[in-house]
Amino acid sequence: MHLLKNNFIVIKQINIFLLVFIAFLYADKSIAQPNGGFENWTTEFSYENPDGWQTLNFLSLTSPPNPLSAFKAIGIDKHSGNYALQLKTIYVNNNPLAGLLGDTTGGVFTGKINLSPVTWVYGLSYTDRPEKLNFWAKYNPVGNDSAGIVVFLKKWNGVSADTVGLGKIKLSPTPVYTFFEIFIDYYMEEIPDSAVIGFSPSYDFSTARVNSILYVDDVQLTGWVGIDETKKKDNYTKVFPNPAKDNVIIQTSFKDACNVRIIDISGKPVADYILENGKVNINIHLFDTGLYLYQISDREKRVLTRGKYNVIK
């Protein structure tokens, strides 16, 4: 109970991230690749769930019941295939996880909750070091609500699960399906043994609003980040001026460096450039004010290094 309490203090403002983190405590490493296109669904009790994912629809089994929060999306509300996932923020009238799960919430994560007996099965067995999580989404929030997406890569150390890598973003209103990328930051030179992916139509307690709706489709972990590729002492990357107002120069000594991709803070790619002699001069007049991420890769699209810079106007 002390561990659960400490976890809650760390991430108490993030509904679905809390649910995902608690699920790590009851890990089952046997789950296969997730149903990223949400094409396969199974009836569980009185509702359907996408295979390989756990929604909060189990809250409808309480007495009195809570409303459903996850549904099949069809027609214009899917990106490809037959279905997508629709997540809706609900008000939990009867909260069996009060104090751990917000009363205004919604979400999904890779895994499953078994109700008899109650056990959490989180994530999927995963032994790669992916560069990023790709997905398509559209988002219709209520008020100033914002959606949240997270991917954890974990490795069991014999006592607990260490965080090998982590990526997360927030979404603002997105009226049409849009492609997003979450680049994963690595904290350990280890190969993970499991991964968990979570989506929520309401990122934190303070702004969560009933009936915010998030549509998600075509979720996929892609790319590869080698264990030593981001920590070679003989290589450097310079970005100047930073912050930048008119132009920004990115210069690197990585001999295999070929491309630079610029990503905005929401995770959307905004531009790609070719390096010439390890250098590129970027005109930023068309860039909005704010923080941008850059990623340098080789011809095989393997990530060599990444960083960030600010644009001011």
C-alpha positions as CSV (number, residue, x, y, z in Angstrom):
1,M,0.0,0.0,0.0
2,H,2.9,2.4,0.7
3,L,4.1,1.8,-2.9
4,L,0.7,2.5,-4.4
5,K,0.5,5.7,-2.3
6,N,3.9,6.9,-3.4
7,N,3.0,6.2,-7.1
8,F,-0.2,8.2,-6.7
9,I,1.6,11.2,-5.2
10,V,4.0,11.2,-8.2
11,I,1.4,11.2,-10.9
12,K,-1.9,12.1,-9.2
13,Q,-2.7,14.8,-11.8
14,I,-2.8,12.4,-14.7
15,N,-5.8,10.1,-14.8
16,I,-4.9,7.5,-17.3
17,F,-1.1,7.7,-16.6
18,L,-2.0,6.8,-13.0
19,L,-4.0,3.8,-14.1
20,V,-1.2,2.6,-16.3
21,F,1.4,3.1,-13.6
22,I,-0.6,1.1,-11.1
23,A,-1.0,-1.6,-13.7
24,F,2.8,-2.1,-13.7
25,L,2.6,-3.5,-10.2
26,Y,0.6,-6.5,-11.5
27,A,2.6,-7.2,-14.6
28,D,2.0,-10.1,-17.0
29,K,4.6,-10.4,-19.7
30,S,2.7,-12.8,-22.0
31,I,0.6,-10.4,-24.1
32,A,1.3,-10.2,-27.8
33,Q,1.6,-7.3,-30.2
34,P,-1.4,-4.9,-29.6
35,N,-4.4,-4.6,-31.8
36,G,-3.1,-1.2,-33.1
37,G,-5.8,-0.7,-35.7
38,F,-8.6,-1.6,-33.3
39,E,-10.0,-4.0,-35.9
40,N,-10.6,-6.9,-33.4
41,W,-13.1,-6.6,-30.5
42,T,-14.4,-9.1,-28.0
43,T,-17.6,-8.9,-26.0
44,E,-16.8,-8.9,-22.2
45,F,-19.8,-9.0,-19.9
46,S,-22.2,-6.4,-21.3
47,Y,-19.7,-4.4,-23.4
48,E,-17.1,-4.8,-26.1
49,N,-13.4,-4.1,-25.7
50,P,-10.7,-3.9,-28.3
51,D,-8.5,-7.0,-28.1
52,G,-5.2,-6.4,-26.3
53,W,-6.4,-3.1,-24.7
54,Q,-8.2,-2.4,-21.4
55,T,-10.8,0.4,-21.4
56,L,-12.6,1.8,-18.4
57,N,-15.8,0.1,-19.6
58,F,-15.4,-2.2,-16.6
59,L,-16.7,0.6,-14.5
60,S,-20.2,0.0,-16.0
61,L,-20.3,-3.3,-14.0
62,T,-20.7,-1.4,-10.7
63,S,-24.1,-1.1,-9.0
64,P,-25.5,1.4,-9.8
65,P,-23.6,1.2,-13.2
66,N,-21.4,3.9,-14.6
67,P,-21.7,4.9,-18.3
68,L,-19.5,3.3,-21.0
69,S,-16.5,5.3,-22.0
70,A,-15.0,3.4,-25.0
71,F,-16.7,2.5,-28.3
72,K,-16.1,1.2,-31.8
73,A,-15.7,4.2,-34.2
74,I,-16.9,3.6,-37.8
75,G,-17.5,5.7,-40.9
76,I,-15.9,9.1,-40.9
77,D,-14.7,8.5,-37.3
78,K,-12.2,5.8,-38.4
79,H,-8.9,6.5,-40.1
80,S,-8.5,3.1,-41.9
81,G,-9.9,-0.4,-41.9
82,N,-13.3,-1.1,-40.4
83,Y,-13.0,0.5,-37.0
84,A,-11.1,2.9,-34.8
85,L,-11.4,3.5,-31.0
86,Q,-13.6,6.3,-29.6
87,L,-12.8,7.4,-26.0
88,K,-15.2,9.6,-24.1
89,T,-14.6,11.3,-20.7
90,I,-17.4,10.3,-18.3
91,Y,-18.4,11.2,-14.8
92,V,-17.9,8.2,-12.5
93,N,-21.0,8.3,-10.3
94,N,-19.9,5.1,-8.5
95,N,-16.1,5.1,-8.2
96,P,-14.7,1.8,-7.0
97,L,-11.2,3.3,-7.2
98,A,-11.9,6.6,-5.4
99,G,-8.6,8.3,-4.6
100,L,-6.8,6.5,-7.4
101,L,-9.1,7.2,-10.3
102,G,-10.6,10.6,-10.9
103,D,-14.4,11.0,-10.9
104,T,-14.1,12.7,-14.3
105,T,-12.1,10.3,-16.5
106,G,-11.7,8.1,-19.5
107,G,-8.9,6.1,-21.1
108,V,-7.4,2.9,-22.5
109,F,-4.1,1.1,-22.0
110,T,-2.5,-2.0,-23.5
111,G,-3.5,-4.8,-21.2
112,K,-6.5,-6.3,-19.4
113,I,-8.3,-6.3,-16.1
114,N,-9.6,-9.7,-14.9
115,L,-12.5,-9.2,-12.6
116,S,-12.8,-12.6,-10.9
117,P,-10.4,-12.5,-9.1
118,V,-9.5,-8.8,-9.7
119,T,-6.0,-8.8,-11.3
120,W,-4.3,-6.3,-13.6
121,V,-2.5,-7.5,-16.7
122,Y,-0.7,-4.6,-18.2
123,G,1.2,-3.9,-21.4
124,L,2.8,-6.2,-23.9
125,S,5.9,-8.3,-24.1
126,Y,8.3,-6.1,-26.0
127,T,12.1,-6.4,-26.5
128,D,13.1,-3.6,-28.9
129,R,14.2,0.0,-28.4
130,P,11.7,1.8,-30.7
131,E,12.4,5.3,-31.8
132,K,8.8,6.5,-31.5
133,L,5.1,5.7,-31.2
134,N,3.1,6.6,-34.3
135,F,-0.7,7.0,-34.3
136,W,-3.6,8.9,-36.0
137,A,-6.0,10.8,-33.9
138,K,-8.7,13.5,-33.8
139,Y,-9.8,15.2,-30.6
140,N,-13.0,17.2,-29.7
141,P,-12.5,18.5,-26.2
142,V,-15.0,20.3,-23.9
143,G,-13.8,23.6,-22.6
144,N,-10.0,23.7,-22.1
145,D,-9.6,20.0,-21.7
146,S,-6.6,18.3,-23.3
147,A,-5.9,14.7,-24.3
148,G,-2.8,12.8,-23.1
149,I,-0.8,9.9,-24.6
150,V,2.0,8.0,-23.0
151,V,4.3,5.1,-23.8
152,F,6.5,3.4,-21.2
153,L,9.3,0.9,-21.8
154,K,10.1,-1.2,-18.8
155,K,12.6,-3.8,-17.6
156,W,12.1,-6.1,-14.6
157,N,15.2,-5.9,-12.3
158,G,14.1,-8.8,-10.0
159,V,12.3,-6.5,-7.6
160,S,10.6,-3.8,-9.6
161,A,10.2,-2.5,-13.1
162,D,12.8,0.1,-14.2
163,T,11.9,2.7,-16.7
164,V,14.1,2.2,-19.8
165,G,12.3,4.8,-22.0
166,L,9.3,7.2,-21.8
167,G,7.5,9.3,-24.3
168,K,4.3,11.5,-23.8
169,I,2.4,14.3,-25.4
170,K,-0.7,16.4,-24.8
171,L,-3.2,17.1,-27.6
172,S,-5.2,20.2,-28.1
173,P,-8.3,20.4,-30.3
174,T,-7.7,18.4,-33.5
175,P,-10.9,18.4,-35.7
176,V,-9.7,16.0,-38.4
177,Y,-7.6,12.9,-38.3
178,T,-3.9,13.9,-37.9
179,F,-0.7,11.9,-37.8
180,F,1.3,12.1,-34.6
181,E,4.7,10.9,-33.4
182,I,5.9,10.5,-29.9
183,F,9.7,10.3,-29.7
184,I,10.9,8.2,-26.8
185,D,13.5,9.4,-24.4
186,Y,15.8,6.7,-23.1
187,Y,17.2,6.7,-19.6
188,M,19.0,3.3,-19.5
189,E,21.2,1.4,-21.9
190,E,19.1,-1.7,-21.6
191,I,16.8,-3.7,-23.8
192,P,13.2,-3.5,-22.3
193,D,11.1,-6.5,-21.7
194,S,7.7,-4.9,-21.8
195,A,5.8,-1.8,-23.0
196,V,2.6,-0.1,-22.1
197,I,0.7,2.5,-24.2
198,G,-2.0,4.7,-22.8
199,F,-4.5,7.2,-24.2
200,S,-6.8,9.5,-22.3
201,P,-9.3,12.1,-23.6
202,S,-8.7,14.1,-20.4
203,Y,-5.1,14.5,-19.4
204,D,-5.3,15.8,-15.9
205,F,-7.9,16.3,-13.1
206,S,-8.0,20.1,-13.2
207,T,-9.2,20.4,-16.8
208,A,-11.1,17.1,-17.3
209,R,-14.5,17.7,-18.8
210,V,-17.4,15.2,-19.4
211,N,-17.9,14.4,-23.1
212,S,-14.5,15.2,-24.3
213,I,-13.9,12.7,-27.1
214,L,-10.7,11.3,-28.5
215,Y,-10.6,9.1,-31.6
216,V,-7.5,6.9,-32.1
217,D,-6.4,4.6,-34.9
218,D,-3.3,2.9,-36.4
219,V,-1.1,2.8,-33.3
220,Q,2.4,1.5,-33.9
221,L,5.8,1.5,-32.3
222,T,8.4,2.1,-35.0
223,G,12.1,2.6,-35.6
224,W,15.2,1.6,-33.6
225,V,17.5,3.4,-31.2
226,G,20.7,1.6,-30.7
227,I,22.2,1.3,-27.2
228,D,25.3,3.3,-27.9
229,E,24.1,5.6,-30.7
230,T,23.0,8.5,-28.5
231,K,26.1,8.4,-26.2
232,K,29.2,8.4,-28.3
233,K,31.7,10.7,-26.6
234,D,33.5,11.6,-29.8
235,N,30.4,13.1,-31.4
236,Y,28.8,16.4,-30.8
237,T,25.8,18.4,-32.1
238,K,25.5,22.2,-32.0
239,V,22.4,24.3,-32.4
240,F,22.8,28.1,-32.7
241,P,21.5,30.6,-32.1
242,N,19.2,29.3,-29.5
243,P,16.7,30.8,-29.0
244,A,16.4,31.6,-32.7
245,K,14.6,34.5,-34.4
246,D,15.4,34.3,-38.1
247,N,17.6,31.2,-38.8
248,V,18.8,28.3,-36.8
249,I,22.0,26.3,-37.7
250,I,22.2,22.6,-36.7
251,Q,25.7,21.2,-37.0
252,T,26.8,17.7,-36.1
253,S,30.0,15.6,-36.2
254,F,28.2,12.2,-36.5
255,K,29.8,10.9,-39.7
256,D,26.7,8.9,-40.7
257,A,24.3,11.9,-40.2
258,C,22.1,12.4,-43.2
259,N,18.7,13.9,-42.3
260,V,17.2,16.3,-39.8
261,R,13.6,16.2,-38.9
262,I,11.9,19.0,-37.0
263,I,8.9,18.2,-34.7
264,D,6.7,20.6,-32.9
265,I,5.9,20.1,-29.2
266,S,2.7,18.2,-29.9
267,G,4.8,15.5,-31.7
268,K,3.8,16.4,-35.2
269,P,6.6,16.5,-37.8
270,V,6.8,20.0,-39.4
271,A,9.8,19.8,-41.7
272,D,12.6,17.6,-43.0
273,Y,16.1,18.7,-44.2
274,I,19.2,17.1,-45.8
275,L,22.5,17.7,-44.0
276,E,25.4,18.9,-46.2
277,N,28.8,18.3,-44.6
278,G,27.0,17.7,-41.3
279,K,25.3,21.1,-41.4
280,V,22.0,22.7,-42.3
281,N,20.8,26.4,-42.0
282,I,17.0,26.5,-41.4
283,N,14.9,29.6,-42.2
284,I,12.4,29.7,-39.4
285,H,10.2,32.6,-40.6
286,L,7.3,30.2,-41.2
287,F,7.7,28.6,-37.7
288,D,5.4,29.7,-34.9
289,T,6.9,30.9,-31.6
290,G,7.6,27.9,-29.3
291,L,9.7,24.9,-28.5
292,Y,10.8,22.5,-31.3
293,L,12.5,19.2,-31.3
294,Y,15.1,18.0,-33.8
295,Q,16.1,14.5,-34.7
296,I,19.2,13.6,-36.7
297,S,19.3,10.2,-38.4
298,D,21.4,8.2,-40.9
299,R,20.4,6.9,-44.3
300,E,18.7,3.9,-42.7
301,K,16.6,6.2,-40.6
302,R,18.3,5.1,-37.4
303,V,18.3,7.9,-34.8
304,L,21.8,9.2,-34.0
305,T,20.9,12.1,-31.7
306,R,18.1,14.5,-30.9
307,G,17.6,17.8,-29.1
308,K,15.5,20.9,-28.9
309,Y,15.5,24.7,-29.6
310,N,13.3,27.6,-29.1
311,V,11.8,30.0,-31.7
312,I,11.0,33.5,-30.7
313,K,9.4,36.3,-32.8
